Amino acid sequence: MRPDCWIRLTTTASVLLVALIAAVVSFRHMHELALLHGEDPLAAALIPLAVDGTIVAAPISLLLASRYGSRGGVLPWSLLIIASLASLGANVAVAEPSLIGRVIAAWPSFALIGAYEMLISQIRRFANPHNSGDDAEPETLTVQLRRRAPDRTLQQHAWRWAQDNLLPGGELPGGEAIAEAFERSARWGRLVKKAGLVGELG
């Protein structure tokens, strides 16, 4: 296994461990708060899952949208922000009424949000369908182009990638999706798409 694979697996395992610990502590805080405000035991157990579940689900939706060249829309971003604030607020609400107490109580929720965002970043960086295997030919070609080929050749390769990865409706992927596949800036991806459409990369 290549060194970068070990780094990826170690980082992912570490992030998952931090997220699990933070999720358990954050769950206990929100569960306690729900009981204190008159919720029955079942509701008090489900409410924290609904809050933290939204924190988990919203970035997945944004990740999927980004792979099709979209920013994800208002709804997942709104849900992510609201759920994150709700989780932080619930943890702080059960804290000892002191600065240190509130910081300690807020940390599990903050750690869960941060750890999960790091995990999504890992997935976004490494889960390119064209880089799924160590010996896959598309990955080898892409890596060689990134390291050795002139930018013009890489642009032509990116344009062919865009033509081979049409969206479900038959449209070309957005410039952001092209850029993400080749670890370049969004502006570079948009220029590749524009040049390809006018026939400069044929």
N, C-alpha and C positions, 0 to 999 in steps of 0.2 A: 504494500500500500504506500502511496506517495506521501511525503511529509505534509503537503497541504491537506490531504484527506484526514490525517491524524489531527491536525490543528482544527479542522472543521468539526470532527467528531468530539474532540475534547471540549471545544467551545460550546457546542450544542448541548453536551451532557451537563456542563457546568451551569449554563443558562437554565436548563430544565430543572436542575436541582434547586437553584435559587428561586425560580418561579414557583416550584412546588412548596417550598418552605414558606415563602411569602403568602401564597394562596391559602395555606392552612391557617396561618396567624390572622390574616385579613378576614377569613371566613369566621373565625371565632369572635373577632371584634364586631363585625356586622351582625352576627347571630345574637350576641349579647345586647346590642342596641335594639334590635327588633323585639326581643323579649321584654326589654325595659319599656317599650312603647306599646305594649298590649297585644302583640302578635302571638298567635298560638305556636306551639313548637314546630309544626310542619311548615307554616309560613315563614317562621324565623329561620328555618334551615334552607328554604328555597330562595328567599330574597337575596342572600349573598351570592348564591349560584347564578341568579339572573344578572346581578351586577357584574361579577367577574366574568361570566360567560359572554356578556356583551363586549367586554374589553378584549376577550379572545377572538370573538367572531368578527368584529369590525375590521381589524387589520388584515384578516384573511380575505375579506371582501375587497379591501384596498389593494392587496397584493395581486389578486386575480385580475382586477381592473387594470393595474399597471402593466400586466403582461400582455394586455390587448391595447396598450397605448392610451388608456384613459386615466384620469385622476381619481376616479371612484365616485364622484358626485358628493352632494351635501349630506345625504343621510348617514353613510358609514362614518364620515368625519364627525358629524354631530353626535352620533351615538357613542363614539369613542371618547370624545371630550366630556360629554355628560356623565357617562359611566365612570370615567376616571375621577372626575370631581366628586361624584357620589361615593365612590370607594374611599377616597382620601377623607372626605367629610365625615363619613361614618366611623372611620378609624379614629379620627381626632375627637369625635364627640364622646367616645367612651374613655378618653384619656384622663389621667390625673390633671387637674386644672393648673398646670405649670408649663413653662416653655419646654423643659426637658421631657416632661411626660407627654406632651403633644407631639414632639419630634419623634420620640420612641414609638408612639402609637401610629404615627403617619408612615413610618418607614416601611412596614410590610406592604402596604398598598403601593407606595412609591416604587419599591423594589419589584413587585409583581409587574407593574406597568412597564418599568424600564427593562426588566429581564425579558418580558415577552416581546417588546419592541426589538431587542437585540436578536432574539430568535428569528423574528420575521426578517430582519436584515440579513441574517445568515442564509435563510431560505431564498431570499431575493437574489443574493449574490451567487449561490451555488446551485440552485435548482433550475438552471436553464435546461430545457429538454434536450438540447444538443450537446450537453456536457454531462450526461447521465452515467457514462461508463469510462473507466480508465483507458480502455483501448479503442474507444469509439472514433471512427475516422473523421466525422465532422468536428469533434473537439480538437483533434490533432491539427487539422487544417486551420481552424480558427486561431489556436494558440500560435502556430507558426506565422500566420498573417499578422497577428498582433505584435509579435516580437521582431519580425524580420522584413515584412513586406512594406513597400512604400504605401503611403496613405491612400493613393489612388487605387491601388489593388484592393486594399481593405474596403474602400467605399464600394467597389464593384461587387465584392463578396457580400457586403451588407445588403446591397440592392437585390442580389439573387436570394439572400435569406428572406427578405421582405416578400418577394414574389412567391417563395415556397411556403410562407406562413400567413396566408390570407386569413382575415377575420371570418367568423361564421357567415356573414352577409356577403362575402366575396371582396370586401374592401382590403386595401393594403393596411398593415399595421401602422400606428402612428409613429412619428419621429422619436418619441420618448421610448417606445418599445424597441425600436431598432437600436437606439443608443444603448439601452440597458443590455441588450444581447451581446454587444461588443464593448461594454464598459467604457463608453464615451459619453460626452455631454449631450444633453437633449438638443442643443443647437446643431451639433454634428449630425445627429440622427435626422433632424428636419432637413438639413442640407442634402443628405444622401437621398432622402425621399424625393425632394424637389428636383435634384439632378437626374434621378432615375426617370421621373415622369416626363421630363423634357428630352430624354434620350441621350444624355451626356455620359451615362454609365453603361451603355449597351455593349 
